Amino acid sequence: MTAAFVAAGLGIIPGIAQAADPVPVAAGVAEAIAKASTSEGFHSPADRTIRTALPTATAAEGKAKANAKTVAPQKAQIAPTGQAEPAQNAQNTEAPAPAAAAAEPAALDAGANPALAVDVSGTSYTAHGIELTALITSADFALDVVIDWGDGKTDTVTAQGSYELHQSHTYDKSGEYQVQVKVTDTANAVQATNGGAFLTPGADFTPHAPTRLLDTRDGTGAAVGKVPGQGSARVKVAGNASIPAGVTAVALNVTVTETVDSGHVTVWPGAGYDRPNTSNLNYTAGRSVPNMVIVPVGEDGYVELFNGGWQPVDLIADVTGYFTRASASGYTSMTPARFVDTREGLGAARGKLASRSAFTTRIGGLQGVPQNVKAVALNVTVTEPEGPGHMTAFSGTGPVPTASNLNFVPGQTVANAVIVPVAEDGTIKIFNGAWSPTHVVVDVVGYYSPDSKAAFLPFAPFRTLDTREEAYGWPGGRFRAREYITQGFTPEAATGVEAYVLNATVTETRGTGFLSVAPSPYAPPAEGEPPAPAGPRPVSSTLNWTTGDTVPNLVQASDGDHGVITFWNQGHEDADLVLDVFGVYQTK
């Protein structure tokens, strides 16, 4: 069975789940999301309250009368500041009393509810959400409370005397918002105001033309020379190559080359973080191996690349985009869809892509991808190459960058995740950097656009599955040929999950095959019920392998409507599967 035949998705055989229930990872996901999203917040104690005297009682009563029909009930939204007030009842023909604009506010009376104050705090348990607590201290008078969320939206509630108020809100986009709570005691003509700045935990994506930040072969970003075994290379991200100082995470294409032994590479934030016990890519002697990595940026603006092997290697890192808490592009996940297959003439001319040449293909406006996308998440596969080389994906306009997305040798079928900017006309280009022709397959797994709502929430990587070990809820045994494994990801507490950022590694392979990843169309079974069916077998490939390979790849996978992801062994021989989780895209 050739790698090209397997990658085409031919010879489909019904699979049987290897576990009666999805492997449970929801508890670990819930803990990781909670820890990541509660890292930001604010607290403004009551002694920071600003007390203000209102205009005279007559003017206050007139204003209350004029607005009597516009007071919103608890939890309802009122018109943003500056929006016209609703018209009065048509039967009320009296002109409103003129405002006492020239009147000075009344001086505060020491006896006018002197304890009125508000303690305000805001935190979050999601990428875009805020949970606000306002502790109001007051004498026993009726109070009107207005919460200004800082995004043009407000909530109004009523209270009586001292009161503990809890209110939640979801922002449409990432960013910093000035939250204000205003408590009004009309009877005593006094108002108390307090608040603070809230920074959403989630971050939006900005694409970046592929740019090399590190190459130990020529001294780009570090001293010339290989990274020693068990050593690290630090890569400056914040403030480098026009990446802003406030960057929270970065999308890198990391390549290991000039290898003389086997090993792995781990990418992590460095300063302020412990190195995780997970890997981003694995390598063997004599192979150049790339992999896409989405990693948080350290407190010092750097990330670190650790060589987990015992022999020195050269490391390369190319940036393709970054995440900040400034409003930019959110993410929308898709069931993997094939856009290009040069073996069939899909999305490009039929036949192998010639050496040192590129084709242009349209992504925006096709197969559910909107026209205004800023970047697209792809899985690019090279198959049947006639010689060694590399492949580069880039925007449909502009020159070919020096960065590469995947490397290959003759006859090899290899896939890699790619995040690539999309030109204004909705196109991207694929360049064959080899001196020999090859076939190319492109699957779209998601896109970034200003209209997409999901923000990225990175967290400390953790392992959810390793079929070599009887752990992680796995009953043991290898990833059997032509069968599938399901994992239940989204816990009930984690709402609005759009997709997970995973690293999938296949190892201990005994033949040729490929891995497919797709959301399950079925809910997990109740305890004691038979396992749910697998759903249709995908034809798209996430990674490809041959005998003896250890192959990793980044996976940005939706868990569908039921919080379950299915992983298919599309080969005809058993293998082992390792899954690590690096973050989540969330709309709430």
N, C-alpha and C positions, 0 to 999 in steps of 0.2 A: 504494500500500500504506500503510495508516494505521498509526500507532504502536501503537494498541490491538490491531490484527489481528496484528502481529508479536509483541507481548508475550504473546498468547494461545498462541503456539507452533503455529499452524495452518500448513497448506501445507508440511509437512515434506518436504524433498528430501534424499536421501542425500548426505553430504559426503565429500570426498576430502582426506586429509591433505596439507598443503603441504610437508612434509618427510618424507623416508624414515624418519628416526629422530627420537625426541624431542629437542628442543633441550636440550643438556646444561647444567645449572646445578648439578649435585650437588657439584662441586668447590668452587664458591663458597659453597654452603650448608654444607658440611663445615667450611670455614675459619671461617665466621661463627659456627657453633655452638661450635666448639672455643674460639674467642677469648672468646665470651660466657660459657661455662660454666666456664672456668678462671680467672675473675676473683676467685673466692672460694677460701679454703683456710686451713690453719693449719700451723704447724711448731713443735713443742716439742722443743728439743734435749736431748741425753742428760743435760746437767748439771742439768736440771730434774727428773730422776728422783727419786722418793721411795722410799727403801729402808726396808723394814720387816722386823723380826725376827718370825718365826712363833712360835707356842707351842712347848713342849718337843717333842722328837722323838717321845716316846711318844704324846702327844696328836695330833701330826701324823700318825703312822702309823695311829692309830685312825681318824682322819677319812678318810685315804686308803682304808683298808679298807672303811669304811662306804659310800664313794662310788665304789668301784671299778667297779661296773657302770653308772654313770651318765655316765662320761666320753664326750663326743661326739667322733667322728672329725673330721679336718680338713674345714673348710667346712660342717660341720653346725651347726644352730642348737641351743642348749640353752634350757631353760626360763627365762623372764624372772625377774629378782630378785623374791623373794617367793612364787614358785610352789612348791607342795609337791614334795618329792623323790619319785621313783618308789619304790614299795614294794620291799623286799628280796625275794630269792628265798624262796618259800614254805617251803622246807626249812630255812631258817635261822631257828631259833626263839630264838636267843640275843638277849637285850635288848642294845641298843647300850651301849657303855661311857659312863658319865656324862661330859659335857664338863667340862673343867677351866676353868670359867668364871671362877673367882676367880684363876687363875694369871696372873701377869704375863708378857707376852711376853719371850722370852729376849733378853738383850743381844746386839747384833751382834758377831760375832767377826771381827776384822780378817782372819782367814784364811779365812772362809766366803764363798768366791766374791766377793772384794772388788771386782771389776770389773763386777759385774752392773749393767747399766743399759739403758735403751731410749730411742732417738730416734724420735719419732713425727711423721709429717706426713700430712695429708689434702688431697686436691684432687679436682676433678671434671671430667668431660668431658660430662656430661649435666645435665638440669635437677634431678633428684632423686638422682643417684648420687654416691657417694664412693669414691675410690681411695685406700686407706690403705697406707702404707709404714712398717714398724717395723724399725729397725736395732737388733738385740739384741747387746749385748756381754756375753760370759760366758765363764767357764772351761768346760772340757769336761765339763759335767754335763747330765743330762736336764732339760728345762724344759717346764712347762705354761703355755700362753699363752691368756688369755681376753680377747677384744675385746668391750667393751661399747659398742654403737653409740649409746646414749643414747635409743633409742626403745622400750626394753623387750626388745630382741633382742640376743643375743650369739652369737659364734662362738668355738669352742675349737680350738686346734691344738697340736701337740707339736713340740719342737725339741731340738737337741743342740748345746750350746755357742753360740758366736757365730753369728748367723743373720739373714738378710734376709727379712722376711716381707712379702708383698703380698696384700692382701685387698680385695674390693670389696663394696659394700652399696648397696641402693636403698631410700630412704625412701618411705613411702606418701604423705606430705604435705610441703609446704614448711615450713621453720622452721629454728631453731637447735638443734643437738644437741650434748651434751657427750660426746665420744668418749674412751674410756679403754682403755689396753692394760695388762694386769697379767701380769707374768712371774713364775712361781713356781719356785724351785729347792728342791724338797722335801728333797733329800739334805742341804743345808746350812741348811735352815730359814730361808730368806731370800726376800723378795719385792720386785720393782721395779715401780713404777707411774708411768705418764706419759700425757699426752693433751692435748686441747684442744677448743675450741668450733668446730664446723663449721656454716656457714650455707649452706643449699642455694642454688644459683644461680637456680633457677626460683622463680616467685612465683604465688600463688593470687589469685583474683578476689573482690572484694567489690562488689556492686552499690550504686549510689548514686542516690537520687532525682534526676532531671534538675535540675541547678542551674547557674545562670549564673555563670561565673567571670570572664568578660571581655565587655565591650560598649563599644567605643570611641565609640559614639553618645551614651551617657549617662554615661560615666566609670566604669562598673563594672570594677573591677580594673585600671584604667589611667586616665591623663588623658583628658579629653574631646578628641576630634579624630581625624581620619583618620590611618592609618598611611601615611607617605610611601612613594613608590616606592623600592624597594631598601632599605626600612627594616623594623624589627622591633618587635613588641609582646611584652613579657614577661608571663607569666601565673603567678601564685603558685598552687602546687598543694599542697605539703606544709604541713599546718597550716591550710589554708583550707577552709571549708565542712565541717568535721569530718573531713577527710581526714588520716590520721595522718602523723606526721613521717617514718616509715620507708617511705613509699611508694616503689616502684621504677618503676612505670609507671602511666599513666592513660589511660582511655578518654574521649575528648572528641568532641563534635560541633562541628566548626568551620564557620562560615559567613562568607563574604565577601559584602558588599553595598555599595550605593552606588558601583558601579564605573562608570568612564568610559572604560575602555580594556581591552585584553586583558592577561592575566598569569597568574601562578600563586602558590600559597601553599605554603610548606614549614614543617612543624612538626618541631622537634628539641629535644633536652634543654637546649641552651644551655650553661651553665657546665660546663667540663670536656670538651666535645665540639665537633668541627668541624661546621659546617653541611654536610649532605650535598647532593649534586648530584641529588637526586630531588625530586619534587613530591607533595603530598597532595591538592591540588585545583587545578583550572584554571578561569578565568573569562573572560567577554567583557563588553563594555560593556553596561550596563543590566540585567545579570542578577544575582540573588542565588543563590549556589551553596553548598550545604552538603556536607560529607563527614565520615564517621566516621574518627577517627584514634586509633590506639593507639601511644603514644609513651613512651619512658623519661623519667623525671623527672631533671633535672639535679642536680648535687651540692649546689646551693644551694636545692633545692626548687622550682625554676621550670622551665617550658618556654617556648620562644620561637616566635613565629609571624612568619615572614619574608614580606613582600610582594615577590614576584619581578617584579611589573609596574613600569612607569615612572611610573604615576600613583597618587595616594593612594586608599585604600579604607578602608572600615570593616570591622572584624573582630569576630566573636562566637565565644565558646567556652563550651560547656555540658558539664559533667562528667556521665557516666552510670555510672562505676565506676572502681575503681582496683585495682592489684596490689601485694601486700606478701608478704614471706617468712613471714608468720604463716599458720598453717593456716586455710584458708577454703574456697572453692569452686574445684575444678578444672574443666577444659573437656572436653567430649565433642563431636566433630564429627559431622555427619550429611550424607548426600547430600541436597541441597536438597529440601525437601518443602513443598508448597503447603498452607497452613492456611486462608487467607482469599482469596476472590475474589468481590467483590460483584456482578460481572457474571453469576455463576452461582448465587449464594446459598450459596457454600461458606463455612462458618465465621461467617457474618453474614447478615443479611436481604438478599434479592436486590434490587438497585437501588442507585443512587448514594447515598453517605453525605451526608445533608443538611448544609447550612451550619451552622457553629458547634455541631456535635453530635458525639457519640462513640458507638461501639459497644464492647461487651465481648466478648471471644472467649477461649475456653479453649485453653491450650497444654499445660500439665502433664497427663500421663496419656493423651495422644493421640499416635498415629503414632510410637511409640517414645520419646517424651519422658517421663521419669519424673515422678511427681507432686511430688516434693520439690525441683524445680529452684528456684534462687534468681534466675536471670536467663536470658535467652534471646537468642541472636544471630539477628537477622532481616535480611531484605532487604524493605523496604517500597516498593511502587510505587504511584504515583498515575497514573491514566490517564483521559482524557476529562474533565478539569476544565472547568467552565463559566466559571470566573473565576480571578483570581490568589489565592494564599493560601499557607498552610503546613500541615503535618501534624505531629502530635506523638504519639509512642507512650509509654505509661507504665504503671505497675503497675495491676492491676485494682481496687485500692483507693486512695483518696486523691484530692485535687483535681487538676485539670489544671495541669501546670507551665507556667511562662512560656517554657521552652525549646522549640525546634522541631527536628524531625529532617530535614525536607526542605521546600523551597519550590518553587512551581510558578506557571506562567502559563497562561492559557486554551489549551486544546487540547494542552498538553504532556504527554508521558509521561515521568516522571522517577522513578528509583529511588535509594534510599540505604540503606546498611548502618546497622543500629540495634542497640545492646545495651540491653535494657530489663529492669528488675526485674520479677519475677513475683510476684503476690500468693500468699498461703498457699493459696488455693483453686485455684491454677494458672492464673489469668486475667491478661490484659493488656487495656488499652484503647487505641483509636485515635481521636484527635480531629481533626476537620476544622476548621482555624482560618479557612477562607475563608468568604466571604459567599455562595458558590455551591456546589452539590453536585458531587461527584466520585466516580469509582470507585476502589476500593482493593484492592490485591493484597498478600498477606503470605506470604513463603516463609521457613521456618525452616532455618538452616544449622548450628546447634549450640546447646548449652546449658551452663550452669554449675551445678554441684551439689556438695554435700559428698562425694558418692560418686564423682565424676569424678576421675580421677587426673592428668590432664595439666596441667602447670604452664607458665606463659608464660615464655619465654626471649627477651627482646628483644635485637636486635643492630643495629649500624650499618647503615642501609638501603643496599641496592645494587641496581643494575638488572640484570635477567636477560634482558630482551628489548626490542627496539625495532625494529619492522618497517621503519622508515624508514632503518635503518642495516644494513650488512652486517657485523654484529658479534654477539657473544653466541652464536655457533654458528648464527646464522640465515643461510640462503643468500641472502637478499634478496627483495624483492617485498612487495606489500601483503597484508593479511589479507583473503583473497578471500571473496566472498559465499557463504554457505551451506556454508562449509568450516570446518575446524578446525585448530588447532595444538596439539601435545602437548609438554609439558615434563617431563623426568625430574628430579625434585627430590631425593629422599632418597638420600644416599650410604650405602654399606654401613656406614660407621663411625657413622652417626647412627641409633641404635636408638630405638624407642618414639615415633616422631613421630606425633602425632595430627592436626595440621593446621598450615598455614602462614598467616601474616598477610601479605597482599599488598595492593598498591594497583594496580588495573587502570585504565588510561586508554585510551579510544578517541578517535582524532583523525583529521582529514582525511577526514571522512565525506562521502559523496556521495548519501546517501539516508537512509531510516528503517530502524532495526533495533534489535536488542538482543543483549547478550553473555550467554552461559551458561557456567558453570564447573562441572566435575564431575570426580571421580576416574576414571581409566581402568580398566576392568575387565580389561585385558590387560597382560601383562608386555611391556617393550620388546623388540624383536626383537634377535637376535644379529647380529653384523656379517655383512653379505652376505645376510641374510634379508629378505624383503619386509616392508613396514611392517605393524604390527598393525592390525586393524580399530578403528574409533572407538568402538564400543559404541553404546548407544541415545542418540538425540539428546534432550537435556533439554528440558523445557518451562518451567522456571523461568528468570527473568531476573535477572542481576546488575546490569546497567546498561542504560539505553535512550538512543538518540540520534536526532536528526533531522539533515537536511542542514546541513553546516558546523559541527556541534557538536564541542567537545572536552569529553569527559565522564569524570570519574574516579569510582571507588568503592572502598571498602575491601572486600576479599574474605578471608574466613576459610575456606580450602579444604582439605579432606582430600585426600591423595594416594593414598588407598586402600591396597590390599594390595601394589601393585607400584611405589609411589613415583612415579607418573606422574599429572599433571593435564592435562585436556583443556579447551581454550578454544574455544568455538564462535562464529563470526560468524553470527548468526541473521537478518541482514538480506539483502537482495537486491542490495546494492551493496558494492563493496570499501571497506575502511577501513584504518587503521593501529592497531596495538596496542602499548602500552607496559606493561611489568610491572616493579614494584619490590617487593623482599622486605623486610619490617620485623621479622620474628620468627617464632618457632615455638612450638607447644605440644608438650610432650614428657612422656611418662609415666615414663621411666626416670631 
